[in-house]
């Protein structure tokens, strides 16, 4: 068995044991099993880093190489339609040839839109996104669960933390997954600070309620930092994420978070290294997961800022023994 086969086998065993724990109702609060990934397991392992490529070539082969030239082994899904079968195959072949994993198909829209017509349109948009992810071999299709806000599609609303919201999110995920029946990808909700899933516990509860093998976790720990306690104790928060959700993590986002001091609590996203997220912990725990789960830099302002984040991670990786 070669190295890649060993990694695949390890991940299958990891998922099998963890899925059994979930089926038994023991996921929330469970202790890491013998197959759970710890920081010590990260030695000699790697993270698949990715980010947007600016002035990206349209040719699949050249686009894959453009990622590798920057040191990336993961990528956001290229711009391609679900009906472009030949082009989908070309992207899949080129990215596989150059060992670049397509991390995610992002379908950022409001699955809880108050307008029934828009809500139905958005549901189809995300369903098509999951179908595209399965066709092109992306690790997941991701959206937030939505919002009842009338001011912003992702905005805060008191009902975003309600049982009504939870039940609707479960129903939407089931509809999307059951319509596509994906064979090699996952559908994920991204964590949010003011909408479910807003914690490790609520995400674990949602996995159990949705009850579909094709539902996974999209990890963005910065989105979980919505209180001073989580801000100061983000290392423990990261451990909780990996201890309890690790087997289901399909893709991750990378950014940083800082506290803008005022008379009210105000956290803001900042470039990597300019905030307080414990990236040593994040990288080590991520590298220890089977299957080289992608880490995608997002929300930076332009190519220069993305490049600074890329170099920051490369430098940190050398110090802590995690490669990319």
MIBAPA-323726 format. One record per residue (C-alpha): residue number from 1; residue in one letter; z, y, x. Coordinates in steps of 0.05 Angstrom, whole numbers, plus 32768, in hexadecimal, padded with zeros to 4 digits. Each point is the difference from the previous one (the first is absolute). Layout:
# MIBAPA-323726
num=NUM, residuo=A, c3=Z, c2=Y, c1=X
...
This chain:
# MIBAPA-323726
num=1, residuo=X, c3=8000, c2=8000, c1=8000
num=2, residuo=X, c3=7FEC, c2=8043, c1=801E
num=3, residuo=X, c3=8029, c2=8041, c1=7FFE
num=4, residuo=X, c3=7FDF, c2=801B, c1=7FC1
num=5, residuo=X, c3=800A, c2=7FBE, c1=7FDC
num=6, residuo=X, c3=8049, c2=7FFF, c1=8015
num=7, residuo=X, c3=800B, c2=8046, c1=7FE5
num=8, residuo=X, c3=7FDF, c2=7FEE, c1=7FBE
num=9, residuo=X, c3=802B, c2=7FC1, c1=7FFA
num=10, residuo=X, c3=803F, c2=8028, c1=8010
num=11, residuo=X, c3=7FEF, c2=8033, c1=7FCA
num=12, residuo=X, c3=7FF1, c2=7FC9, c1=7FCD
num=13, residuo=X, c3=8044, c2=7FE0, c1=800E
num=14, residuo=X, c3=8022, c2=8044, c1=7FFD
num=15, residuo=X, c3=7FE1, c2=8011, c1=7FBC
num=16, residuo=X, c3=800D, c2=7FBA, c1=7FE4
num=17, residuo=X, c3=804A, c2=8002, c1=8010
num=18, residuo=X, c3=8009, c2=8047, c1=7FE8
num=19, residuo=X, c3=7FD9, c2=7FF4, c1=7FBF
num=20, residuo=X, c3=802E, c2=7FC5, c1=7FF2
num=21, residuo=X, c3=803C, c2=802E, c1=8009
num=22, residuo=X, c3=7FE3, c2=8032, c1=7FCF
num=23, residuo=X, c3=7FF0, c2=7FCB, c1=7FCD
num=24, residuo=X, c3=8048, c2=7FE9, c1=8003
num=25, residuo=X, c3=8016, c2=8047, c1=7FF1
num=26, residuo=X, c3=8023, c2=8009, c1=8042
num=27, residuo=X, c3=7FD5, c2=8036, c1=801F
num=28, residuo=X, c3=802B, c2=803E, c1=7FF4
num=29, residuo=X, c3=8039, c2=7FFF, c1=8031
num=30, residuo=X, c3=7FE8, c2=7FC1, c1=8023
num=31, residuo=X, c3=800F, c2=7FF6, c1=8049
num=32, residuo=X, c3=7FC4, c2=7FF8, c1=802F
num=33, residuo=X, c3=7FEC, c2=7FB7, c1=8005
num=34, residuo=X, c3=7FF0, c2=7FDD, c1=8041
num=35, residuo=X, c3=7FB8, c2=8018, c1=7FF8
num=36, residuo=X, c3=8012, c2=8049, c1=7FF5
num=37, residuo=X, c3=7FE8, c2=8030, c1=8035
num=38, residuo=X, c3=8031, c2=8026, c1=802A
num=39, residuo=X, c3=7FF9, c2=8034, c1=8038
num=40, residuo=X, c3=800A, c2=7FCA, c1=8035
num=41, residuo=X, c3=7FC3, c2=7FDB, c1=7FE4
num=42, residuo=X, c3=7FD5, c2=803C, c1=8010
num=43, residuo=X, c3=7FFE, c2=7FF2, c1=804B
num=44, residuo=X, c3=7FB8, c2=7FF5, c1=8016
num=45, residuo=X, c3=7FE4, c2=800E, c1=7FBB
num=46, residuo=X, c3=7FD4, c2=8038, c1=7FE7
num=47, residuo=X, c3=7FF4, c2=8030, c1=7FC7
num=48, residuo=X, c3=7FBB, c2=800D, c1=7FE4
num=49, residuo=X, c3=7FFC, c2=804C, c1=8002
num=50, residuo=X, c3=7FCD, c2=8027, c1=7FD8
num=51, residuo=X, c3=7FEF, c2=8046, c1=7FE8
num=52, residuo=X, c3=7FC4, c2=8027, c1=7FE4
num=53, residuo=X, c3=7FC5, c2=8006, c1=8030
num=54, residuo=X, c3=7FE3, c2=8046, c1=7FFE
num=55, residuo=X, c3=7FB4, c2=800B, c1=8002
num=56, residuo=X, c3=7FFD, c2=7FB6, c1=7FF0
num=57, residuo=X, c3=7FBC, c2=7FDF, c1=8008
num=58, residuo=X, c3=7FE3, c2=7FE0, c1=7FC1
num=59, residuo=X, c3=7FE7, c2=7FC3, c1=8024
num=60, residuo=X, c3=8032, c2=7FC7, c1=7FF9
num=61, residuo=X, c3=7FFA, c2=7FE9, c1=8048
num=62, residuo=X, c3=8008, c2=8046, c1=801C
num=63, residuo=X, c3=803B, c2=800F, c1=7FD1
num=64, residuo=X, c3=8025, c2=7FC1, c1=8017
num=65, residuo=X, c3=7FF4, c2=8013, c1=8049
num=66, residuo=X, c3=8018, c2=8048, c1=7FF2
num=67, residuo=X, c3=8043, c2=7FE4, c1=7FEB
num=68, residuo=X, c3=8005, c2=7FD4, c1=803E
num=69, residuo=X, c3=7FEF, c2=803A, c1=802E
num=70, residuo=X, c3=803F, c2=8023, c1=7FE6
num=71, residuo=X, c3=802A, c2=7FC2, c1=800A
num=72, residuo=X, c3=8003, c2=7FF0, c1=7FB6
num=73, residuo=X, c3=7FFE, c2=7FB8, c1=7FE6
num=74, residuo=X, c3=8008, c2=8014, c1=7FB7
num=75, residuo=X, c3=7FDA, c2=802E, c1=7FD2
num=76, residuo=X, c3=7FFF, c2=801E, c1=7FBC
num=77, residuo=X, c3=7FCA, c2=7FE2, c1=7FD4
num=78, residuo=X, c3=7FBC, c2=8020, c1=800E
num=79, residuo=X, c3=7FDD, c2=8026, c1=7FC9
num=80, residuo=X, c3=7FDA, c2=7FCB, c1=7FDA
num=81, residuo=X, c3=7FF6, c2=7FF0, c1=7FB7
num=82, residuo=X, c3=8012, c2=7FBF, c1=7FDF
num=83, residuo=X, c3=7FB7, c2=7FF7, c1=7FEC
num=84, residuo=X, c3=7FE7, c2=8006, c1=8049
num=85, residuo=X, c3=8006, c2=7FB7, c1=8011
num=86, residuo=X, c3=7FD4, c2=8000, c1=803D
num=87, residuo=X, c3=8024, c2=803C, c1=801F
num=88, residuo=X, c3=8044, c2=7FE1, c1=7FF0
num=89, residuo=X, c3=7FEB, c2=7FC1, c1=8027
num=90, residuo=X, c3=7FE7, c2=802B, c1=8039
num=91, residuo=X, c3=8043, c2=8025, c1=8006
num=92, residuo=X, c3=8027, c2=7FBF, c1=7FFB
num=93, residuo=X, c3=7FD6, c2=7FDF, c1=8036
num=94, residuo=X, c3=8002, c2=803B, c1=8030
num=95, residuo=X, c3=804A, c2=800C, c1=7FFA
num=96, residuo=X, c3=8010, c2=7FB7, c1=8009
num=97, residuo=X, c3=7FD3, c2=7FFD, c1=803D
num=98, residuo=X, c3=8027, c2=8038, c1=8022
num=99, residuo=X, c3=8044, c2=7FE8, c1=7FE8
num=100, residuo=X, c3=800E, c2=803B, c1=7FD2
num=101, residuo=X, c3=8027, c2=7FEF, c1=7FC1
num=102, residuo=X, c3=7FF0, c2=8027, c1=7FC1
num=103, residuo=X, c3=8047, c2=8012, c1=7FEC
num=104, residuo=X, c3=7FFA, c2=801D, c1=7FBB
num=105, residuo=X, c3=7FD5, c2=801A, c1=7FC7
num=106, residuo=X, c3=8025, c2=803E, c1=7FE7
num=107, residuo=X, c3=7FF6, c2=800F, c1=7FB6
num=108, residuo=X, c3=802C, c2=803D, c1=7FF7
num=109, residuo=X, c3=8002, c2=8011, c1=7FB5
num=110, residuo=X, c3=8032, c2=8001, c1=7FC7
num=111, residuo=X, c3=8008, c2=7FBD, c1=7FDD
num=112, residuo=X, c3=8033, c2=8021, c1=7FD2
num=113, residuo=X, c3=7FD4, c2=803B, c1=7FEB
num=114, residuo=X, c3=8015, c2=801D, c1=7FBC
num=115, residuo=X, c3=7FB7, c2=8002, c1=7FE9
num=116, residuo=X, c3=7FEB, c2=7FBA, c1=7FE9
num=117, residuo=X, c3=7FB7, c2=8009, c1=8015
num=118, residuo=X, c3=8013, c2=8017, c1=8046
num=119, residuo=X, c3=8033, c2=7FC9, c1=8005
num=120, residuo=X, c3=7FCB, c2=7FCC, c1=7FEF
num=121, residuo=X, c3=7FD0, c2=801E, c1=8032
num=122, residuo=X, c3=8034, c2=7FFF, c1=8036
num=123, residuo=X, c3=8012, c2=7FB7, c1=7FF0
num=124, residuo=X, c3=7FB7, c2=7FED, c1=8009
num=125, residuo=X, c3=7FFB, c2=8029, c1=8040
num=126, residuo=X, c3=803B, c2=7FDA, c1=801F
num=127, residuo=X, c3=7FE7, c2=7FBD, c1=7FE5
num=128, residuo=X, c3=7FBD, c2=800C, c1=8022
num=129, residuo=X, c3=8025, c2=8014, c1=803F
num=130, residuo=X, c3=8024, c2=7FBD, c1=8001
num=131, residuo=X, c3=7FBD, c2=7FDC, c1=7FF6
num=132, residuo=X, c3=7FE3, c2=8028, c1=803A
num=133, residuo=X, c3=803B, c2=7FEE, c1=802C
num=134, residuo=X, c3=7FF6, c2=7FB7, c1=7FF1
num=135, residuo=X, c3=7FB5, c2=8004, c1=800D
num=136, residuo=X, c3=8005, c2=8025, c1=8042
num=137, residuo=X, c3=803D, c2=7FDB, c1=8019
num=138, residuo=X, c3=8032, c2=8039, c1=8000
num=139, residuo=X, c3=8049, c2=7FEE, c1=8001
num=140, residuo=X, c3=8010, c2=8026, c1=7FC1
num=141, residuo=X, c3=7FEE, c2=8032, c1=7FCB
num=142, residuo=X, c3=8036, c2=8034, c1=7FF7
num=143, residuo=X, c3=8013, c2=8036, c1=7FCE
num=144, residuo=X, c3=8042, c2=801E, c1=7FEA
num=145, residuo=X, c3=801A, c2=7FE4, c1=7FBE
num=146, residuo=X, c3=7FF2, c2=8044, c1=7FE1
num=147, residuo=X, c3=8025, c2=8039, c1=7FE0
num=148, residuo=X, c3=800F, c2=801C, c1=7FBB
num=149, residuo=X, c3=7FFB, c2=8046, c1=801D
num=150, residuo=X, c3=7FCE, c2=802F, c1=7FDE
num=151, residuo=X, c3=8000, c2=802F, c1=803C
num=152, residuo=X, c3=7FEA, c2=7FD1, c1=8038
num=153, residuo=X, c3=7FE5, c2=7FBA, c1=7FFF
num=154, residuo=X, c3=8036, c2=7FEA, c1=8031
num=155, residuo=X, c3=8035, c2=8033, c1=7FEB
num=156, residuo=X, c3=8049, c2=7FF6, c1=7FED
num=157, residuo=X, c3=8016, c2=7FF1, c1=7FB8
num=158, residuo=X, c3=8042, c2=7FE5, c1=7FE6
num=159, residuo=X, c3=7FDE, c2=7FC4, c1=7FE0
num=160, residuo=X, c3=7FE2, c2=7FEA, c1=8042
num=161, residuo=X, c3=8042, c2=7FDD, c1=800E
num=162, residuo=X, c3=8007, c2=7FE1, c1=7FBA
num=163, residuo=X, c3=7FFB, c2=7FB9, c1=7FE5
num=164, residuo=X, c3=7FC3, c2=8018, c1=7FD9
num=165, residuo=X, c3=7FDE, c2=8013, c1=8041
num=166, residuo=X, c3=8014, c2=7FBE, c1=8022
num=167, residuo=X, c3=7FE4, c2=7FD7, c1=7FC7
num=168, residuo=X, c3=7FBF, c2=8027, c1=7FFF
num=169, residuo=X, c3=7FF8, c2=7FF8, c1=804C
num=170, residuo=X, c3=800A, c2=7FB5, c1=7FF9
num=171, residuo=X, c3=7FCD, c2=7FFC, c1=7FC8
num=172, residuo=X, c3=7FCC, c2=8029, c1=8027
num=173, residuo=X, c3=8008, c2=7FD6, c1=803F
num=174, residuo=X, c3=7FF8, c2=7FC0, c1=7FD8
num=175, residuo=X, c3=7FC1, c2=801B, c1=7FDD
num=176, residuo=X, c3=7FE0, c2=8015, c1=8041
num=177, residuo=X, c3=8010, c2=7FBF, c1=8025
num=178, residuo=X, c3=7FED, c2=7FD3, c1=7FC5
num=179, residuo=X, c3=7FBD, c2=8024, c1=7FF7
num=180, residuo=X, c3=7FEC, c2=7FF5, c1=8048
num=181, residuo=X, c3=8024, c2=7FC0, c1=8013
num=182, residuo=X, c3=7FFC, c2=8012, c1=804A
num=183, residuo=X, c3=7FFC, c2=7FC7, c1=8032
num=184, residuo=X, c3=800D, c2=8023, c1=8042
num=185, residuo=X, c3=8020, c2=8044, c1=7FF2
num=186, residuo=X, c3=803C, c2=801F, c1=7FDE
num=187, residuo=X, c3=800C, c2=8037, c1=7FCE
num=188, residuo=X, c3=803A, c2=802E, c1=8014
num=189, residuo=X, c3=8027, c2=803B, c1=7FE7
num=190, residuo=X, c3=8014, c2=8034, c1=8033
num=191, residuo=X, c3=804A, c2=8014, c1=8000
num=192, residuo=X, c3=8010, c2=8045, c1=7FE6
num=193, residuo=X, c3=803E, c2=802C, c1=8005
num=194, residuo=X, c3=7FFE, c2=8013, c1=7FB6
num=195, residuo=X, c3=7FDE, c2=7FC6, c1=7FDE
num=196, residuo=X, c3=8008, c2=7FB5, c1=8000
num=197, residuo=X, c3=8002, c2=7FDB, c1=802E
num=198, residuo=X, c3=802F, c2=8032, c1=8020
num=199, residuo=X, c3=802B, c2=7FCF, c1=8027
num=200, residuo=X, c3=7FFF, c2=7FBC, c1=8020
num=201, residuo=X, c3=8027, c2=7FE5, c1=7FC5
num=202, residuo=X, c3=7FD0, c2=801B, c1=7FCC
num=203, residuo=X, c3=7FC4, c2=7FE7, c1=8027
num=204, residuo=X, c3=801F, c2=7FBA, c1=8004
num=205, residuo=X, c3=800E, c2=8002, c1=7FB5
num=206, residuo=X, c3=7FB8, c2=8014, c1=7FF3
num=207, residuo=X, c3=7FE4, c2=7FC7, c1=802B
num=208, residuo=X, c3=8029, c2=7FCF, c1=7FD7
num=209, residuo=X, c3=7FEC, c2=801E, c1=7FBD
num=210, residuo=X, c3=7FB6, c2=8004, c1=800F
num=211, residuo=X, c3=8002, c2=7FB7, c1=8016
num=212, residuo=X, c3=7FBC, c2=7FFD, c1=8020
num=213, residuo=X, c3=7FF2, c2=7FE5, c1=8047
num=214, residuo=X, c3=7FCB, c2=8036, c1=8007
num=215, residuo=X, c3=8033, c2=8038, c1=7FFA
num=216, residuo=X, c3=8019, c2=801A, c1=8043
num=217, residuo=X, c3=8026, c2=8038, c1=8021
num=218, residuo=X, c3=7FE3, c2=803F, c1=801E
num=219, residuo=X, c3=8036, c2=801C, c1=802E
num=220, residuo=X, c3=8007, c2=804B, c1=8009
num=221, residuo=X, c3=8048, c2=800B, c1=8015
num=222, residuo=X, c3=7FF9, c2=804C, c1=8003
num=223, residuo=X, c3=7FF4, c2=7FFF, c1=7FB5
num=224, residuo=X, c3=8043, c2=7FDE, c1=7FF6
num=225, residuo=X, c3=8026, c2=8037, c1=8024
num=226, residuo=X, c3=8017, c2=802A, c1=7FC4
num=227, residuo=X, c3=8049, c2=800D, c1=8011
num=228, residuo=X, c3=802A, c2=8016, c1=803C
num=229, residuo=X, c3=801D, c2=7FBA, c1=8005
num=230, residuo=X, c3=7FBC, c2=7FE0, c1=8006
num=231, residuo=X, c3=7FE9, c2=8037, c1=8030
num=232, residuo=X, c3=803B, c2=7FF5, c1=802F
num=233, residuo=X, c3=8002, c2=7FB4, c1=7FF8
num=234, residuo=X, c3=7FB5, c2=7FF2, c1=8002
num=235, residuo=X, c3=8009, c2=7FCA, c1=8035
num=236, residuo=X, c3=802A, c2=7FD8, c1=7FCF
num=237, residuo=X, c3=7FCD, c2=800F, c1=7FCA
num=238, residuo=X, c3=7FC8, c2=7FE3, c1=802B
num=239, residuo=X, c3=8029, c2=7FC1, c1=800D
num=240, residuo=X, c3=800A, c2=7FF8, c1=7FB5
num=241, residuo=X, c3=7FB6, c2=8008, c1=7FF4
num=242, residuo=X, c3=7FED, c2=7FCA, c1=8031
num=243, residuo=X, c3=803A, c2=7FD1, c1=7FF1
num=244, residuo=X, c3=7FF2, c2=7FFF, c1=7FB5
num=245, residuo=X, c3=7FB6, c2=8012, c1=7FF9
num=246, residuo=X, c3=7FE3, c2=7FE8, c1=8042
num=247, residuo=X, c3=7FDA, c2=7FC3, c1=7FE6
num=248, residuo=X, c3=7FDB, c2=8029, c1=7FCC
num=249, residuo=X, c3=7FEB, c2=803B, c1=802C
num=250, residuo=X, c3=7FB4, c2=8006, c1=8002
num=251, residuo=X, c3=7FF7, c2=8044, c1=8021
num=252, residuo=X, c3=802A, c2=803B, c1=8017
num=253, residuo=X, c3=7FFA, c2=804B, c1=8007
num=254, residuo=X, c3=8015, c2=802A, c1=803C
num=255, residuo=X, c3=8018, c2=8047, c1=7FFE
num=256, residuo=X, c3=8043, c2=8022, c1=800E
num=257, residuo=X, c3=8033, c2=8027, c1=7FD8
num=258, residuo=X, c3=8029, c2=803E, c1=8010
num=259, residuo=X, c3=8036, c2=8026, c1=7FDA
num=260, residuo=X, c3=7FED, c2=8048, c1=7FF3
num=261, residuo=X, c3=8045, c2=8020, c1=7FFA
num=262, residuo=X, c3=800D, c2=802D, c1=7FC5
num=263, residuo=X, c3=8030, c2=8006, c1=7FC6
num=264, residuo=X, c3=7FE1, c2=7FC2, c1=7FE0
num=265, residuo=X, c3=7FEB, c2=7FBE, c1=8020
num=266, residuo=X, c3=7FB7, c2=8004, c1=8016
num=267, residuo=X, c3=7FDF, c2=7FC9, c1=8029
num=268, residuo=X, c3=7FB9, c2=8008, c1=8018
num=269, residuo=X, c3=7FCC, c2=7FD5, c1=8022
num=270, residuo=X, c3=7FF3, c2=800F, c1=804A
num=271, residuo=X, c3=7FD7, c2=7FE1, c1=8038
num=272, residuo=X, c3=801C, c2=7FC2, c1=8022
num=273, residuo=X, c3=8036, c2=8012, c1=8031
num=274, residuo=X, c3=8011, c2=8042, c1=7FDF
num=275, residuo=X, c3=802F, c2=7FE1, c1=7FCE
num=276, residuo=X, c3=803A, c2=7FCF, c1=7FFE
num=277, residuo=X, c3=7FE3, c2=7FBE, c1=7FE8
num=278, residuo=X, c3=8016, c2=7FC9, c1=8031
num=279, residuo=X, c3=7FBC, c2=7FEB, c1=8019
num=280, residuo=X, c3=801E, c2=7FD2, c1=8034
num=281, residuo=X, c3=801F, c2=7FD8, c1=7FC8
num=282, residuo=X, c3=7FC2, c2=8007, c1=7FD4
num=283, residuo=X, c3=7FD0, c2=7FE7, c1=8036
num=284, residuo=X, c3=802C, c2=7FC7, c1=8017
num=285, residuo=X, c3=800D, c2=7FE6, c1=7FBA
num=286, residuo=X, c3=7FB6, c2=8007, c1=7FED
num=287, residuo=X, c3=7FE8, c2=7FDE, c1=8040
num=288, residuo=X, c3=802E, c2=7FC5, c1=7FF0
num=289, residuo=X, c3=7FDE, c2=7FF1, c1=7FBE
num=290, residuo=X, c3=7FCE, c2=7FC7, c1=8001
num=291, residuo=X, c3=7FB7, c2=8014, c1=7FF9
num=292, residuo=X, c3=7FFF, c2=8045, c1=8022
num=293, residuo=X, c3=800B, c2=802B, c1=7FC2
num=294, residuo=X, c3=7FD8, c2=8042, c1=8007
num=295, residuo=X, c3=8022, c2=8043, c1=800B
num=296, residuo=X, c3=7FD5, c2=803A, c1=7FE8
num=297, residuo=X, c3=800D, c2=8048, c1=8014
num=298, residuo=X, c3=7FF7, c2=802F, c1=7FC4
num=299, residuo=X, c3=8007, c2=8048, c1=7FE8
num=300, residuo=X, c3=7FF4, c2=8021, c1=8043
num=301, residuo=X, c3=7FDA, c2=8042, c1=8004
num=302, residuo=X, c3=7FBF, c2=7FF2, c1=8023
num=303, residuo=X, c3=7FE7, c2=7FD7, c1=803A
num=304, residuo=X, c3=802D, c2=8021, c1=8035
num=305, residuo=X, c3=8040, c2=7FF1, c1=7FDA
num=306, residuo=X, c3=7FEB, c2=7FB8, c1=7FF4
num=307, residuo=X, c3=7FF1, c2=7FF9, c1=804A
num=308, residuo=X, c3=8045, c2=801A, c1=8013
num=309, residuo=X, c3=801F, c2=7FCC, c1=7FD2
num=310, residuo=X, c3=7FD5, c2=7FC9, c1=801E
num=311, residuo=X, c3=8014, c2=8013, c1=8047
num=312, residuo=X, c3=8049, c2=8006, c1=7FEC
num=313, residuo=X, c3=8000, c2=7FB9, c1=7FE5
num=314, residuo=X, c3=7FDD, c2=7FE5, c1=803E
num=315, residuo=X, c3=8034, c2=8020, c1=802D
num=316, residuo=X, c3=803A, c2=7FE7, c1=7FD6
num=317, residuo=X, c3=7FE2, c2=7FBB, c1=7FFD
num=318, residuo=X, c3=7FFE, c2=7FFB, c1=804B
num=319, residuo=X, c3=804A, c2=8013, c1=8004
num=320, residuo=X, c3=8017, c2=7FCC, c1=7FCD
num=321, residuo=X, c3=7FD0, c2=7FC7, c1=800F
num=322, residuo=X, c3=7FD4, c2=8004, c1=7FC2
num=323, residuo=X, c3=7FB4, c2=8002, c1=800B
num=324, residuo=X, c3=7FC9, c2=8016, c1=7FD2
